[in-house]
């Protein structure tokens, strides 16, 4: 979506999807009466983003731990088979 030779920002798309009339009035310079709800939505998005970052880090750490366990399991299995032969 283009407007006046520039792209519409993500925050503008959010306003337009919620109420395209509110978006139009905002473009005309009329502030929204629902500023508190907009701030609540922004806070929710920030919290959600932080939760996603934590989950991604936890997933990465768990993958590393699983890989280390797998390598140790393989090494112990190989070591056990070598000691049984000799």
C-alpha angles and dihedrals in degrees: 000000000000129000126179094343095307136088121256111251124238092253090053091051089053090053092046093049091049094048123344090198090059089049091051092049090048089054089053089056100259110135120226120254089215097070091131092056090047090052090048089052092049090050090049091051091049092050091046091051091051091049090052091051091051091048092050091050091049091050091050092049092048091051091052092048091049091050091050090049091049092050091048091048091052093046092049090048092050091044091050093051091049094051091049091055095051 
